[in-house]
């Protein structure tokens, strides 16, 4: 494994860790599903209240589908770049 490959893997790992610590959150009012809002925030931080919070009960949760999609795309890009930077032996 050459230096470029190690750099790509290190950067990919750093991005996945950062996305896990600052994940996407979803907030919505169960009465009105159209009022779904995605926001990003720290894993142990506070979630912003949705606009409907004053009138209706609301709930929140981790947007795991979006988080898994993001991590999957970063992993695929890391694997592709690691393969692209593979050294070619001429011997």
Secondary structure as a PSIPRED ss2 file (coil, helix, strand):
# PSIPRED VFORMAT (PSIPRED V4.0)

   1 X C   1.000  0.000  0.000
   2 X C   1.000  0.000  0.000
   3 X H   0.000  1.000  0.000
   4 X H   0.000  1.000  0.000
   5 X H   0.000  1.000  0.000
   6 X H   0.000  1.000  0.000
   7 X H   0.000  1.000  0.000
   8 X H   0.000  1.000  0.000
   9 X H   0.000  1.000  0.000
  10 X H   0.000  1.000  0.000
  11 X H   0.000  1.000  0.000
  12 X H   0.000  1.000  0.000
  13 X H   0.000  1.000  0.000
  14 X H   0.000  1.000  0.000
  15 X H   0.000  1.000  0.000
  16 X H   0.000  1.000  0.000
  17 X H   0.000  1.000  0.000
  18 X H   0.000  1.000  0.000
  19 X H   0.000  1.000  0.000
  20 X H   0.000  1.000  0.000
  21 X H   0.000  1.000  0.000
  22 X C   1.000  0.000  0.000
  23 X C   1.000  0.000  0.000
  24 X E   0.000  0.000  1.000
  25 X E   0.000  0.000  1.000
  26 X E   0.000  0.000  1.000
  27 X E   0.000  0.000  1.000
  28 X E   0.000  0.000  1.000
  29 X E   0.000  0.000  1.000
  30 X C   1.000  0.000  0.000
  31 X C   1.000  0.000  0.000
  32 X E   0.000  0.000  1.000
  33 X E   0.000  0.000  1.000
  34 X E   0.000  0.000  1.000
  35 X E   0.000  0.000  1.000
  36 X E   0.000  0.000  1.000
  37 X E   0.000  0.000  1.000
  38 X E   0.000  0.000  1.000
  39 X E   0.000  0.000  1.000
  40 X E   0.000  0.000  1.000
  41 X C   1.000  0.000  0.000
  42 X C   1.000  0.000  0.000
  43 X C   1.000  0.000  0.000
  44 X C   1.000  0.000  0.000
  45 X C   1.000  0.000  0.000
  46 X C   1.000  0.000  0.000
  47 X C   1.000  0.000  0.000
  48 X C   1.000  0.000  0.000
  49 X C   1.000  0.000  0.000
  50 X C   1.000  0.000  0.000
  51 X H   0.000  1.000  0.000
  52 X H   0.000  1.000  0.000
  53 X H   0.000  1.000  0.000
  54 X H   0.000  1.000  0.000
  55 X C   1.000  0.000  0.000
  56 X C   1.000  0.000  0.000
  57 X C   1.000  0.000  0.000
  58 X C   1.000  0.000  0.000
  59 X E   0.000  0.000  1.000
  60 X E   0.000  0.000  1.000
  61 X E   0.000  0.000  1.000
  62 X E   0.000  0.000  1.000
  63 X C   1.000  0.000  0.000
  64 X H   0.000  1.000  0.000
  65 X H   0.000  1.000  0.000
  66 X H   0.000  1.000  0.000
  67 X H   0.000  1.000  0.000
  68 X H   0.000  1.000  0.000
  69 X H   0.000  1.000  0.000
  70 X H   0.000  1.000  0.000
  71 X H   0.000  1.000  0.000
  72 X H   0.000  1.000  0.000
  73 X H   0.000  1.000  0.000
  74 X H   0.000  1.000  0.000
  75 X H   0.000  1.000  0.000
  76 X H   0.000  1.000  0.000
  77 X H   0.000  1.000  0.000
  78 X H   0.000  1.000  0.000
  79 X H   0.000  1.000  0.000
  80 X H   0.000  1.000  0.000
  81 X H   0.000  1.000  0.000
  82 X H   0.000  1.000  0.000
  83 X H   0.000  1.000  0.000
  84 X H   0.000  1.000  0.000
  85 X C   1.000  0.000  0.000
  86 X C   1.000  0.000  0.000
  87 X C   1.000  0.000  0.000
  88 X C   1.000  0.000  0.000
  89 X C   1.000  0.000  0.000
  90 X C   1.000  0.000  0.000
  91 X C   1.000  0.000  0.000
